[in-house]
Amino acid sequence: MKGVIIFGFIQLLTLHAAILPPPWADPDRNPCASQPGGWLLIYWPPDKKCYRIFQRGYPCPETMELNPMQDHFNRTVADCRCPPRTAQILNSDKCYEINTKGPCEDGEYFAPLRQSINGRERIGRCIKAKQCKPEEVFWAATGQCFLKYTKGPCPDGELITLNKETQLGECQCSKNGPLSKFYWNPTKTCHEYFTKGPCLEKGTLFLPGSTCGCHNSLPNYDFNTHQCYEIGTMGPCKSGQLFQVEPPKLKGSCICKPEHVPWDDGQCYRLYTRGPCLKGEILFPNKTCIENPCPKGKLYFPQDGSCHRVGVRGPCARGQLVLFEPSVRSSVEGISYRGMCGCSGPTKCKIQEEDDDENAYKIRICEKNENSKDDNCYSLYSQGPCSQGEWLLPVRQGRTDKQYHRFDESTKLKARCECKPGFSKSSNGNGCHLPLVTLAKFLNGEDLFS
């Protein structure tokens, strides 16, 4: 796939002169660029040879691939990295596929560290899998449990099932075994019962026996249209409604979505949007339209009737900010004027948790700031207060190392600055550098061929 992408990129270069070549295509910076197909090659200083970019294995470790990258000084260097959808264990050069059992023990799965997945390194760790109900399977990518033999997180034509070897959920389709009863031979795909599945005729669903049909005895049957619809979809309903089965009824009917209220026109509207109200008004839970209590640019908090601007702390807990409701589809439901508290990014909230194996990568370490009433807080496994090429690592309990750099009094957690994987301590002791610093010197104009 990468070869196709690179070939297409080169074709674009030949067709459109305005597109700039990649940095490693400059022979003055990469001696391999002058060779035939040189734009696909990059120089490796340790043996002074040229290698194809994105190739796996030598000169990199067996499971890593050679990548051109920008170093901390914005210079192009060759680097060994884990391929996409894989990560390495801390202080190891072996890559494993994420969200699989990988190198982990039974009952665990290999997950990426959130702070490192978008950085230079792709670091992973073993995490204990969530215990699901007997009729469910665990999906490692999202940490959720799904019913067996349902679509769940799978692409169209596959269902989630249990991998007996790893005890993790995986997406499959087979005409043999337990999945055979969900198999649709014309398209060689598997589908959940009572969904649209492979059925093309309007108002029909995929039924037991691998057939497409509709019967008035099904909960999915609508007596007004004489058709069948998936439960939990809009079906034959009006805006703001879902086709649902509500106990004790055994028949589907149109009911308002959560956070919606019914109106005289037969539709349902989301609370705290304009809905059916006049300009300047918003819809409240008692099905009345009231003038927006907040000035322009501020959001309403029903809990205490206060108004706050997006991006400030407002009534939120420390480390959280006032945000728009993310679940509101403004193009369909209108703009929501209700605010909520949340994190503005994956590392913006200070999460105080125990220093255990499952949650260590979520913790933020704090130290007292003598020049301010607020503490200085940094995320573990980020650069934080450390020097270039270092990151902040926890000092495990029981370790008698007094050289730790940071101490969080609220969690009693110690941390220290250490070289990131692939970096080595600089000779002057100021930070850590890539082993390929010689390549950086070459790109800086120094002679490496003598």
N, C-alpha and C positions, 0 to 999 in steps of 0.2 A: 504494500500500500504506500509506504514512504517513497519507494522508487517511482511510483506513478505520480505522486505529488511533486517530487523533484523534477521529473521529466516535464510535467506540465509547467512548472515554474520556469524552466529553461526555455520552453517553447514561447512563453510569454515574453521573456527577455528578447528573443529573436524577432518577435512580432511588434513589440512596442518599445522603442528605443528610450522612452521616457522613464521606464521602470529601472531603478538602480539595481545593480548586481549585489549579492550578499558581500559582507566585509571580507570573507575568506577568499573571494574571487580576485583579490588584488595581488598580483605576483610580488609586489614590493613588500607585502605583509605576510604572504603565504607562498613560499617557493613552489609548492605543489600546484598552484593555480596555472602555471605555465605549461604543465603537462597536458596531454590529450585527456579530455574529460576532467580537467583540473578543478572545475567548480564543484565537483563532487568529492574532492580530496582535501585533506587537511594535514598539516605538518605535525609530526610527533617528535619533539626534541630529544627524548631519551635515546632513540636509535637513529634519529635524523632521517626517517623514512616517511613516505606519504601513505595515508590510509583513507579508505572510503568513509565518508561521514555516515553515521547511523549504523555502521556494521557492528555486529555483536561479537564479543570475544576479543582475542588478541588484537591490539596491544592492551585492551582493557581486560579486567577479570571476565571469566567465562559467561556470566549472566548479565554483564553490563554492555552498554553500547557507546560508541564514540560520538560525542556531540560537540559542535561549535557553540560557544557561549560567550557572553560578556562577563568579564571579571569585575571586581569591585572598582576598578579604575576605568570601566567602560571600554576595555580592550578585548578583542576577540582571541580566545584561547581554546585549545582542545581539552575536552574533559570527559571522563568516564562517568556515565550516569545510568541509573536504572531506567529501562524502557517504560513507556506509558503503561499505566494500570499495574505497575509493580513498585516495590519499595524495598529498601534494605534494612536490616536490623542495625541498631546503633553499634558503631565500631566493627562493622562487618562489610565485606565487599560482595556478598551474595544477595541477589534480588529474588523476591518472591511475589507472586500475584496477590494483590490486596483483596480483601474480603473473601479469602479462601482459608483453608486450614493452614496452608503454608508450612512453616517450621514449628507450629504451635502444638500444644498437647491436646488430647481429646477434650472436647467441650470448650475449646478456644478458637478464635479466628484472628487472622493477621489484618490489622487495620492501620491506615496511615495516620501519622501525627498531623494534626490540623495546622500547626505553625510551620511545618516544613514542606508540606505537599506542594506549595506554590513557589518554593524557593529553589536554591541550587540543588539541595539534597532532597531525595524522597525517602524519608525515614518511616519505618513501620514498627509496630509492636504487637505482641499477643494480648488479646483481651478476652475475658470470659464471655461466652455467648449467653444471651438472655434465655431463661427457661420459659418455653412456650407450652401451651396446653397440648394434650396428646394428639388432638386433631389438627394441630397447627405446626408450621415449620418456621425456623428462624432465617430471616434474610439479612445477611451481614452488612450489605451496603447501606441500609438505612436503620439497622438495629430494631426492625419491626418483626412481629409474628403475623403470618398469613395462613388462612385455611388451606389445607392440602387440596390440590387439584382445582384451584381457582386461578384466574389470570394474575391476580396480585400485581407484582411489579414487572411481570414478564412482557415481552413484545407480543404483538398479535400472532396467534397461531401456536403459542406455547403456554404451558401451565406450570405452576410452581409445585415441586415435589421434593421429597427428602432424599439427599444423597446418603446412603447408609454408611458409606466409608467415612465421610467427614462429619455427618450429622448436621449439615447445613442445608439450607434450601437452595435449589437450583432450578432453572427453567428448562423444561424438556418437552418433547413430543415424540410419541412412539406408538406404533400400531400393535405393540406387544405389551404384556404386563398390565399394571393398574391403569395406565393411560389409554389403553386400547378402546375403552368404552367412550372416551371423549374424542376419538380419532375420526376425522372427516376425510375419507379416501380421495375424493375428487381434487382436493388441494393439498393433501398430505399434511394437514394441520390439525391441532387439537384445540378444543373450545370448551368453555364452561357452559353447563346447562342453563337454560332460561336466559341466555344472552343472545344478542343478534348474531354473534359468531359468523359462520360462513353463509348464512341465509340471505338471499338476494331479494326475495319477494317481500314487499312492504307488509308490516304487521305480523311477520312470522318470527319465531325464535328457534334456537337450537335446543332440541328436546332429547330426553333419554331414548336410546335406541339409535342415536346418530341420525336423526331426521329433523327436517325443518317443518314447523307447523304452528297452529294456534287453536286452542279449544276454550270454550266458554267456562269450563270447569277450573281453569287455571287462575291463580291470583293475579296473573299478569294481564288478564283479559279486561278490556274496557268496553262496556255495553253501549256506550254512545257511538264509538267508531267501529265496533265489532272487530277490533284488532288487538294484538298482544304487544306489550312494551316491557322493556327491562325495568325492574324495580329499582328505584333510586335515580332514574333519569327524568328528564323533563316530560317524555312521553307525549300524551295528548294535552298536557296542562298549559295554563297561561303563564305569563312572565312572573317570576318569583316563586313558582310552585314546583313540586316534585311529585312523581307518581310513586306512592308509597303504600305499604300495607300496615295499617294500624290495628293492633289488637283491640277488641276481640274479633274484628272483622277479618274475613279471609279473602277479601277482594281489594284490588288496588284502587286508590282514589287520589285525587289531587289535593295536596296539603301544602301549606306555606313552608318555605325553606327555613332553617334556623336563622334567628335574628331578623325575621321578616314578620310583618303583620298584614292581615287581610284588609282590603279596601272595598268600597261600594261598587267599584267597576269590575269586581271579580278577580282582580290581580292582587298579588302580594308585593309589598315594598319593604326594602331594608330600612331598619331603624337608623336614625341619625343621618339619613340622606334627605335630599329635597323630596324625593318620592312624588306623591301626587300634590304636594303643597305648593303654595304661591312662592314667587321669588323672594328670597330672604328668609324663608321659613324652613324648618327641618321637622322630620317625623319623630314623635316620641312614643314610648311604649303604650300609652293609654289611647293610641290611635287618634291623636290630635296633632295638628300642625301648630307649632309655636315658633315665634321669631327666634332666629339663631341667637343664643345668649352670648356668643363669643364674637369679638371683632375680627375683621379679616386677618388671616395669617395665623390664627390661633385655633386649637382644637378643644373640644368639650369633654370633660371628665364627669360622667353621670354620678360617680360615687360621692363626690362632694360639691358638684356643680361649679367646679373651677375651670378656667380657661388657661391654656399654656401654648407657647410657641413650639413648633417642631424643632428638635435638636437641643433643647434645654433639659435640665434634670427635672424641673417641675415637681410633681408629687411622687416621682419614681424613687425607687431604692437607689442607694449609692452605686454608681457604675452603670446605671441605666438611663435612657433618654426618652423623651416624648417622641413617638413615632406615629405615622399613619397606620391604620389597620391594613395589614398585608393581604388579608383574605378577600377584600372588597374588589370586585371587578368594576371599576369606575365606568368603563364603556357600556356596561349593561345595567348596573345597579345605581349608577350615579356616584358622586363624590361623598365619602363618609366624613362627617365633621366630628366624629368621636375619636379621641386620642387613646393611645395605649402606651405602656411602658415596655421597653425591650432594649436589646443590644444593637448598636449600630453596625456591628461587624463581629466576626467569630472570636476576636480576642479583646473586645472592648469592655466586656463585663468582668468585674472582679468576682471570681467564683471561689469561695472559701470552702475547700473540701479536704478530706483526709488524704495524706500522702500515701495512697495505695496504688497497686499496679494498674488498676483500671482507670483511675482518674488523675494520675500524676501530670499528664500532659495538659490538663485543663486549668491547673492552679496558676495563680499569679502571686509572685513573691514581692513583699513590700519591705521597705526600710524607712526609718524616720528621716525626715528632711528638716535639718536644723534651720533652714532659711524660709520655711513655709509651714503653715499649720497642716497642710496635706502631706500624706505619705507619697514616696516615689514607688510606684508599682510596675512590675515588669512581668511579662509572660515567660514561663519556663520554655525552653527550647526555642527562644528567640535571641537576637543579639542583645537586647536590653541595654544594660550599662557596660557591656563588655567591649573589648577592642575588636578591630577588624578581623574577621575570620573565626571569632569565638562565639559561643552561645552559652546561655545560662542553664546549667544542669543541677538537679537536686542532689544534695548530699544525703545519702540514705541514713536512716536512724541507726545508731550504734557505731557509726564510723567515727574514729577518733582523729579526724583531720580538722585542725584548727585554722586552716588557711582559707576557710570559706569567705566569700566576699559579701554575701547578703544574708540578712536574717529577718524573718517575718515573725514579729512577736505574737500576732493573732493566731498563727497556725503552728508556731515553733518549728517552722520549716527552714532549713539551711540550703543555700545554693552557692555555686561557684562558677566562675568562667573557665571554660575549657575549649580546646580546639574542636571545630566541627569535623565530622568524618571527611577524610580526603584532604584536610589541612594539616600542616605541621608548624610547630613553634618557630617563630622567626629567630634569627641568630641574636638580635639585639633584645629579645624578650618582649618586644612591643607587638602583641597580637600574633595571629597565625596566618600563614600564606599557603596557597596552593602548591603542591609539589611541582606543578608545571610552571613555576615562576620563571624558568628559563625561556619558555615560550613568550611570556609577557615581556621579557627583556628584548627578545627578538623583534616583537611587534613594536617595541619602543625604539627600534633602530640600532640595537647593539648586535655585534657580530657573533653568531653562534656556530659558524661553519669552519672555524679555524681549528 
